Amino acid sequence: MADCGCDKAKQALEEYLHNELCSEEAADIREHLGGCIDCTDEERVKVVLREAVQRACDETAPEDLRAQVMARLREVQKH
């Protein structure tokens, strides 16, 4: 396989990380990442960012805050 190059790897990195590429394209990106420090660093940044966002989305508000927000929403809907 020929190296797909940094431009293609960076352009397809999101799809690669979400397993949205066909097996051939994923193999090209994986091969490129194996030999390119810049693209590997970018991959790590994207993975860390995705994990941080996922953790933030998994958190829930304290019950008293949720109750306050819901009460305020009901109040606004009345008007």
C-alpha positions as CSV (number, residue, x, y, z in Angstrom):
1,M,0.0,0.0,0.0
2,A,1.2,3.5,-0.7
3,D,1.2,6.1,2.0
4,C,-2.0,8.2,1.8
5,G,-0.2,11.3,3.0
6,C,-0.8,13.8,5.7
7,D,-3.5,15.8,3.9
8,K,-5.7,12.7,3.3
9,A,-5.0,11.3,6.8
10,K,-5.9,14.6,8.6
11,Q,-9.0,15.0,6.4
12,A,-10.3,11.5,7.2
13,L,-9.2,11.4,10.8
14,E,-12.6,12.0,12.3
15,E,-14.2,9.3,10.2
16,Y,-11.4,7.0,11.0
17,L,-11.8,7.5,14.7
18,H,-15.6,6.9,14.4
19,N,-15.0,3.7,12.3
20,E,-16.8,5.3,9.4
21,L,-14.3,4.4,6.7
22,C,-14.2,1.3,4.5
23,S,-11.6,-1.2,5.5
24,E,-9.2,-0.2,2.7
25,E,-9.3,3.5,3.6
26,A,-9.0,2.7,7.3
27,A,-6.0,0.6,6.6
28,D,-4.4,3.5,4.6
29,I,-4.9,5.9,7.5
30,R,-3.7,3.3,10.1
31,E,-0.6,2.7,8.0
32,H,0.1,6.5,7.7
33,L,-0.4,7.0,11.4
34,G,2.1,4.3,12.1
35,G,4.9,6.4,10.5
36,C,3.8,10.0,10.9
37,I,4.4,11.7,14.3
38,D,2.4,14.9,13.3
39,C,-0.7,12.9,12.4
40,T,-0.4,10.6,15.3
41,D,-0.2,13.6,17.6
42,E,-3.3,15.1,16.0
43,E,-5.1,11.7,16.5
44,R,-4.2,11.7,20.2
45,V,-5.5,15.3,20.6
46,K,-8.8,14.3,18.9
47,V,-9.1,11.1,21.0
48,V,-8.5,13.1,24.3
49,L,-11.0,15.8,23.2
50,R,-13.7,13.2,22.3
51,E,-13.2,11.4,25.6
52,A,-13.5,14.7,27.5
53,V,-16.7,15.7,25.7
54,Q,-18.1,12.2,26.3
55,R,-17.4,12.4,30.0
56,A,-19.0,15.9,30.2
57,C,-22.1,14.6,28.5
58,D,-22.4,11.7,30.9
59,E,-22.5,14.0,33.9
60,T,-25.9,14.9,35.3
61,A,-26.9,18.1,37.1
62,P,-27.6,17.9,40.8
63,E,-31.3,17.3,41.5
64,D,-31.9,20.7,43.1
65,L,-30.5,22.5,40.1
66,R,-32.6,20.3,37.7
67,A,-35.7,21.1,39.8
68,Q,-34.9,24.9,39.6
69,V,-34.4,24.7,35.8
70,M,-37.6,22.7,35.3
71,A,-39.6,25.2,37.5
72,R,-38.3,28.1,35.5
73,L,-39.1,26.5,32.2
74,R,-42.7,25.8,33.3
75,E,-42.9,29.4,34.5
76,V,-41.7,30.7,31.1
77,Q,-44.1,28.5,29.2
78,K,-47.1,29.9,31.0
79,H,-46.4,33.4,29.6
